[in-house]
């Protein structure tokens, strides 16, 4: 077996299961989970109709590069959403969800024969970044989130020697789990570092359409264009329909950016066997061409957060994020920063599951930046999320 597999750590949800396996939740209350970030709003009918009307696509092999009409639709969405122009033939690729692409991109980019090959990522982080790096033969360096900067990663924690070994940087904006959006000045810093050291930047933007301010979050390609980098050199963005259109089971997204990176990524994917089903391509074409369902979805999240956040603000260190469907909440002082103990007690007494922040991070630069916080995924309907918030408030007040 590949010995690099031994370097992978258990997924956060598996670790949480092990940490709570001895708990018998309060049977008087129905279980509510705020742990898994899986969208649970209804799938738009236009997507369902597109799926069922394209079943003839089962009779043919799909091309890895995808249908040209789909790539044009994806490029059109980038133009409408960000004001960015990309060549649909050379700078856009459909992928089977951003998770698959985030992983396989590292396998394409990393040269493990170079001594000290390194991948830099935020901390806390989406576990795929670390797994992709380790299985590509690279080391991982972490930029811890900074509470003083709205929990955005502090890239200055990475020293010059580490940047010199870096081949790939994962950016998550809006961030998981913090909801922080990276401003233009931070993009400028990363672009300058990329120019100096030659690493590729992969911008994970799957939460970009769930936001709470009037202005939508800045995207990576948009930032590059604003800074005079319209060739998008050493930059790719990844996005998905899962959160935007409530179709996590469809596994559909795309990657766009630097044509040279995309050319090599397509070569890798041709061998990898990761072509998108023609049926999913048809449904994706319908989804990227419609914004009405996205606006309705965003309004539902806004309503939910407007009701839930004030309830939790009374008892926890928490605030409305820039974007995403998570609340990144500090546990009460009574727990001395023990987010696992908080989650265990909440599950036992009030039958509400939350994800301890320390399980989403690694110890780096002398601390675990997720410790003392919990991630609350407000993915269920409004009433269920509000009930969960009220139970959390009752739990904290009972301490």
Residue, then its C-alpha position, 0 to 999 in steps of 0.5 A: x500500500x502507498x505509505x503516504x496513506x499512513x500520514x492522513x488523519x481521521x476526518x473531523x466527523x470520525x474523530x467527533x464520533x469517537x469522542x462522543x461514542x459514550x454519550x447517550x443524548x437526552x431522549x426527551x429531545x429530538x436530535x438536531x445536527x449543526x455539525x455537517x455542512x451539507x445543504x438541506x434546502x430544496x433542490x430547484x425544480x429547474x435542475x431536477x427537470x434538466x436531470x430527468x429530461x437528459x437521460x439519453x446522455x447515459x448512452x455515450x461516454x462524456x469528454x473530460x473537457x466537458x460540453x463546450x456549451x457547459x464551459x460557455x455557461x460557466x464562463x458566462x457566469x464568471x463574466x456576470x458575477x465577477x466581470x471577468x473574461x475567460x476563454x471557455x476553451x482553454x481556461x474552464x474545466x467542469x469537475x465533479x464537485x470542488x472537493x474532487x478538484x481540490x484534491x486532484x489539482x495538487x496531484x497535478x501541480x506538486x513536483x515531489x522530486x523537489x526537496x522540501x515540496x510544500x503546500x501552504x493552507x489556512x488553519x483551521x481548514x478544509x481537510x482535503x487540503x492537507x490530504x491532497x498535499x500529503x498524498x502528493x508527497x508534499x509537506x504542509x505549512x499552516x497560516x493560523x487564523x487571526x481573531x483580530x483580523x476577522x479570523x482571516x489567515x495570517x500569511x505573515x506567519x509563513x517564513x521566507x524559507x518556507x515560501x521558497x519551498x512552496x509549490x501550492x497555496x490553498x485559499x478559502x474565501x469565504x472561509x470554512x469555518x470562519x466565513x471570512x472573506x479575503x480583501x484585495x490587499x491580501x490578494x496583492x500580498x499572495x500574488x507578489x509572493x507567487x511571483x517571487x517563488x513561483x507557486x500556484x494559488x488555488x482559490x476555493x470559492x464554494x461559499x461565494x453565493x451565500x453572503x450577508x452584506x450588500x456587496x458580494x464577496x471578492x473572488x480570486x480572478x476578480x482580484x487578479x484582474x483588479x490588480x492588472x493580472x488578467x492572464x491569471x498567471x499561477x492562479x485558479x479558482x474552484x467553485x461548485x453548485x452544491x451550496x449555491x444551488x442546493x445539489x450536494x449529491x449532484x457533484x458538479x463544479x468547475x475550475x477556471x484560471x491560468x491556461x497553462x495550469x488548466x492544460x496540464x490539469x486537463x491532461x491529468x484528468x484525462x487519465x484520472x477518469x473524472x469526466x462529468x456525466x452528460x446528465x449532470x452536465x445538462x443539469x449544470x448548464x441549467x443551474x449556471x444559467x439561472x440566478x433566481x433560485x440563487x437569490x431565493x436561497x441566499x434570502x432564506x439563509x439571511x432570514x435564518x441567520x437574522x433570527x439565529x444569530x441574536x439568540x446565540x450572541x446573548x450567550x456566546x462569542x459569535x457574530x454574523x460572518x461575511x459569508x458562508x452558512x457557518x457561525x464560528x462561535x467561542x465557547x463559554x469561559x466556564x470550559x477554559x477553551x475546551x471545545x470538545x467538552x462543550x460539544x459533549x455536554x450540549x449533545x448529552x443534555x440538549x441533543x444538539x450536535x456541533x463540530x469542535x473547532x479544534x478538530x478542524x485545525x492543527x497545532x501550529x505556531x504554538x497553538x491550535x487556532x480552532x481550540x475554544x470555538x465550535x462550528x455551527x452549520x445552519x443548513x436546516x430549515x429556519x425553525x430547526x436552526x432556531x430551536x437548536x439556537x434556543x437549546x444552546x442558549x438554555x445549555x449555556x445559561x444552565x452552566 
